[in-house]
Amino acid sequence: MAGEQKPSCNLLEQFILLARGTKGPGLTNLINQVLEAPGVYVFGELLELPGVQELAEGPNAAYFQLLNIFAYGTYPDYVAMKDNLPELTGAQKNKLKHLTIVSLASRMKCIPYSVLLKDLDMRNLRELEDLIIEAVYTDIIQGKLDQRNQLLEVDFCIGRDMQRKDIHSIMKTLQEWCDGCEAVLVGIEQQVLRANQYKENQKRTQQQMETEVTNIKKTLKATASSSAQEIDQHLTDREGPPLAEQRQPTKKMSKVKGLVSSRH
């Protein structure tokens, strides 16, 4: 469900350019501005800057930790460390809660209200739904509220910053996905092969049937011709000798009758 970063990155790029030439208190003020800025929900590039990395070992280490939480953590992470971190403004708190919803949405398609209330440290359902609607309007998530079943159904969420330690896990997941694709491809190829074999078998069967039908027609035709000849011969045998041969005895009888008459 996690997707490409939708909010504009132009504002973040401006902050990065400013941070490259800023140190000390000016850099901590800049971090505060970034954490409040609307539409900025990724901070990895800012964290990688040498000047920002130097904050981790100095008196402003708390700001470096706070920026890390906004990049990789959630609101419960901040609550667990808040005694050692700068206090959040209202805008910063809302943004961190939005990012917490994104983290949950990347793992769960349907998020129960009970989970959201716990992780966001909220008690009021109306306030929770208002916060979710704010997140939807900022385009960091897409989904709908199922008030009857008290669920947030997620269709889309932005991708958050990735830590180096997560690379191995991501590579493993991608490899498993690739293996799954290969298995599906092999299955499709086997089905295509079986389909082609079935087609060839059907084609051969049809040809054999056509050949048999042709042979049967020839046999029937030859049988019919032979039967016709036999019937003609049988009829000829039953009709007797030709008419000329039948008339000869009549002539002989006429001669005999003439001789008898002359004698009288």
N, C-alpha and C positions, 0 to 999 in steps of 0.2 A: 504493500500500500504506500510505502514511502516513495516519493517522487523527486523530481528536480526542484531546485529552489525557485519558488515563484516570486516572492517579494524582490524588489529591485536591489541589485548589488552595487548600483552606482554610488549610493550614499556610503556604503561600507568602504568602497575604494577611496572616497574622499577622506574618510577617517584614517585609512591606512597611510595615505600620503602625508597627512598632518602628523601622524604618530612617528614617522621616520625622522622628523626633525624636532621631536619634542622629548624632553626628559624631565625627571623630578615631578614636582606637584602638577606641572602642566600636563604630564602624561596621565596622572591619576584623574584629573578633571576630564581629560579626553575620554578615558575609559568610562567614567560616569555618564558622559554624553552618549557614548555608543550604546550602553546598556539601556538607556531611556529612548533612544531614537526609534521612531515607528518604522516598521518595514525591515529592520536589521535583525536577523535571526541566526546568522552564522558568524563565528568569531575566530575560526581557526587561523586564517591568514594574519589577523591582528596579533594573535598569540605567538606566531612564528617570528615576529619582528625582533631583532636583537635587543632593541631598547626595552621592549616589553618583557623579554626573557630576563633582563637584568633586574627587574622588579622582584623576582622570586627570591633574591638573596638580600634585598635591602629592607629598609624600614617600611616600605610600601608593599610588602609581600602579600598583605591581606587583599589588595586590589588585584594582584595576579591570581590569587586563589578564587576570588569572586568571578573574575573573567573566565577562569577554567570551569567553574560551575555553570555559567551561562553557556559555555561552549559544549560541555559534555554531560553536565549533571542535571538535577531536577530540584524542585522546591524542597522535598524532604532532605536532600543533601545540604541545602543551605540552612535549613532549620537545625540540622545536627551540628553545624559548625558556626552558627550565627554569633556566638559569643566572641569568636575570633575574626569576624568579618565585619565590613562596614554595613551600616543599616541601609536597607533598601528603601527607595522612594516608592510611592504608589505605582508609578509607571513601570519601574523595574520589577516590582513584585508581580504585577499583572503579566509582564512579559515572561518572567521565569515560570509562572503558572501555565502560560500558553505553551511554552517549550516542554513543560512536564506533560501536558496533554498530547503533544506531538510524540514524545517518547513512548507513551502508552499506546498511541494509535499505531505506531510502527510495529508493535508486538501483538496487538489485539484488534480484531475487526469490530467486535462489539464490546464496549467498555461499560461495565456496570457503574451506576451512579455511586454505589458504595465505595468502589475503588477510587473514583475521582474525588469524592468527598474526603477520603482518608489522605490521599497523596497531596491534595491541594489545601489540606487543613481548613476545610469549610464545613459549615453546619447547615446552611440554608440552601434548599434545592433551587429556589428562585435565583439566588446569587450564582449558584453553579451554572445554571442554564444560561444566565446572562454572560458569564465568562466564556462559555463554549460558543455562544453566538458571536461574541467579539472575535474569537479565534477564527471562526468561519469567515467573518467579514474581512479579516486580514489575509485570507487566502493561504493560511498555513495548514489548514485541514479542510476537508469537504466531507459532509455526512449529514445525518439528520438525528433529531432527538426522538427517541421512543419513550414518551412520558408514561405510557401505560405499563411498560415493562421496566422502566427506569434504566434505559440503556442509551449510550451514544453509539450509533452505527456509523462506522468510518468508511468512506469511499476512497479517500486520498489524504496523504499528509506529506509535508516537505521532508527532505532529508536533513539530518542534523550533522554537525561536525564529527569527524571520525578521528579517534585516537590511534596512535601507531600500534598500540597493543591489540587493537581490534582487527588489524590487517590480516593476521593469520586466520582468525575466525571467519572473516569475510571471504578470504580465498578458499577456505574449506567449503563454505556454503556455495560459492560459485562453482567449485569443482563438482560438488554433489549435484548441482543443477545441470552442469554439462554432462555428467554421467547419466542423469535422468533423460536428457535430450537424446543422447546416443542410444540409450535403450529404446526410446520411442522410435527413433529413426530405424533401428534394426528391425523392430516389430513391423513398421510400415513397409520396409523392403521385403520382409518375409511375406506379408500379406499380398503385396504386388506380385511377387514370384508365384504364390499359390493361385492368384487370380489369372495370371498369364498361362500357367499350366492348365488350369480349368478351361480357359478359353481354347487352348490348343486341343485338349481332349474333346471338347464339344465340337470343334471344327472337324477333327478326324472322324468322330462318330457320325456327324452329318454327311461327310463325304462317303463313308461306308454305306450309310442308309441310301444315299442317292444312287450309288453303284448297284446296290442290291435291287432297288426299285427298277433301275434301267434293265438289269438282267432278267428280272421277273417279267417286265413288259416284253422283252425279246422272246422269252420262253413262251409266254402266252400267245404272242403273235405267231410264232412258229407252230405251236400246237393247234391254233385256230386254223391256219393254212392247211396243215396235214389233215385235220378233221374234215375240212371242206372237200378236199380231194377224195377222201374215203367215202364221203356221202355221195359225191357225184358218181363214183365208180359203182357204189351199191345200187344207186338208182338206175344206172345204165344196165347193170346185170339183170335187174328186175324187169325192164322194158322188153327184153328179148332181142332177136336179130333185126336188122334193118327192114323197112317196109318193102323194098324191092325183092328181098328174099321171100317175104310173106306172100307176094303176089304171084310167084312162079307156079305154085300148085294150082292156082285158079285157071291159068292158061292150059295146063295139062288136062284138067278136068273138062275144059271146053272142047278140046280135041277128041277126048274120049266120047263125049256126048255126040259129036258130029259123026264119028264112025258108026256109032250105034244107029243113028238116024238113017244113014245111007244104006245100011243093011235092010232096013225095013222098007 
